[in-house]
C-alpha cells in the first residue's frame, strides 16, 4: 500500500465475523471531525468468507493455528496490520469503538 506524502497515519480496524460491528466503527470514524488525513486499513482476522468479501476489507489475515487462544490470534493480526501500513504512524481501533471529534488529531 502506497501512501500519499501528506498522509502519515493509518487507522487499522480488525474485524472477525460481524459486519454490523464493522459498520458501527466505520460510521464513527467517518462521522468524526478531524483535520488529520489517514489511510484506512480493515483486516479480516480469521473471518468467514462473507466478511472477507466485504468491500471495506482491505487485508485478510489467517492465523496458522486457528484454534490458538483468541488473544494471541488478535495480537498477531495487529502485528500484521502494523507491518502492512505504509505510514509512519498506525492507530489501532477495535470494531466496538466509535470515534469522537478530533480524536485522531490528538
C-alpha positions as CSV (number, residue, x, y, z in Angstrom):
1,X,0.0,0.0,0.0
2,X,1.5,3.3,-1.1
3,X,0.6,6.4,1.0
4,X,0.4,9.9,-0.4
5,X,3.2,12.1,1.0
6,X,0.8,14.2,3.2
7,X,-0.7,11.2,4.9
8,X,1.4,9.7,7.7
9,X,-1.2,7.9,9.7
10,X,-3.0,4.6,9.1
11,X,-6.2,3.7,11.1
12,X,-6.3,-0.1,11.3
13,X,-9.5,-1.9,12.3
14,X,-9.7,-5.7,12.9
15,X,-12.9,-7.5,12.1
16,X,-13.8,-11.1,12.9
17,X,-17.4,-12.0,11.9
18,X,-19.8,-9.1,12.4
19,X,-20.4,-6.7,9.6
20,X,-22.6,-4.7,11.9
21,X,-19.7,-4.0,14.3
22,X,-17.5,-3.0,11.4
23,X,-20.2,-0.7,10.1
24,X,-20.5,0.8,13.6
25,X,-16.8,1.6,13.8
26,X,-16.6,2.9,10.3
27,X,-19.7,5.1,10.9
28,X,-18.0,6.7,13.9
29,X,-14.7,7.1,12.1
30,X,-16.3,8.8,9.1
31,X,-18.6,11.0,11.2
32,X,-15.8,12.3,13.5
33,X,-14.4,15.7,12.6
34,X,-10.6,15.6,12.1
35,X,-8.0,17.6,10.3
36,X,-5.6,14.6,10.1
37,X,-5.8,12.7,6.9
38,X,-5.4,9.0,7.2
39,X,-5.3,5.7,5.3
40,X,-7.9,3.2,6.3
41,X,-7.0,-0.5,6.8
42,X,-9.6,-3.1,7.6
43,X,-8.1,-6.5,8.4
44,X,-10.4,-9.6,8.4
45,X,-8.9,-11.7,11.2
46,X,-9.7,-15.4,10.7
47,X,-13.0,-14.2,9.4
48,X,-15.6,-16.2,7.4
49,X,-15.7,-15.7,3.7
50,X,-18.7,-13.3,3.8
51,X,-16.7,-10.9,5.9
52,X,-13.5,-11.3,3.8
53,X,-15.6,-10.3,0.7
54,X,-16.9,-7.1,2.2
55,X,-15.8,-4.1,0.0
56,X,-14.4,-2.3,3.1
57,X,-12.0,-5.1,3.9
58,X,-8.5,-4.3,2.6
59,X,-6.5,-7.1,4.1
60,X,-7.0,-10.7,5.2
61,X,-5.1,-12.4,8.0
62,X,-5.3,-16.1,8.7
63,X,-3.5,-17.5,11.7
64,X,-1.6,-20.6,11.2
65,X,-3.4,-22.2,14.2
66,X,-7.0,-21.0,14.3
67,X,-7.5,-23.0,17.5
68,X,-4.8,-21.0,19.3
69,X,-6.0,-18.8,22.2
70,X,-8.0,-15.9,20.7
71,X,-5.9,-13.1,22.2
72,X,-2.8,-14.5,20.6
73,X,-4.6,-14.5,17.2
74,X,-5.7,-11.0,17.8
75,X,-2.2,-9.7,18.5
76,X,-0.8,-11.5,15.5
77,X,-3.4,-9.7,13.4
78,X,-2.5,-6.3,14.9
79,X,1.2,-7.0,14.2
80,X,0.3,-7.9,10.6
81,X,-1.7,-4.6,10.3
82,X,1.2,-2.5,11.6
83,X,3.7,-4.3,9.3
84,X,1.4,-3.7,6.3
85,X,0.9,0.0,6.9
86,X,2.8,2.4,4.6
87,X,2.7,5.2,7.1
88,X,4.9,6.3,9.9
89,X,2.1,6.0,12.5
90,X,-0.6,3.4,13.0
91,X,-3.6,3.9,15.2
92,X,-5.5,0.7,16.0
93,X,-9.2,0.6,16.6
94,X,-11.5,-2.2,17.7
95,X,-14.7,-2.7,15.9
96,X,-16.6,-1.8,19.1
97,X,-15.1,1.7,19.2
98,X,-16.9,4.8,17.9
99,X,-14.5,7.8,17.2
100,X,-15.2,11.2,18.6
101,X,-14.4,14.6,17.1
102,X,-10.7,15.4,16.8
103,X,-9.7,12.1,18.3
104,X,-7.1,11.4,15.6
105,X,-5.7,15.0,15.7
106,X,-4.8,14.5,19.3
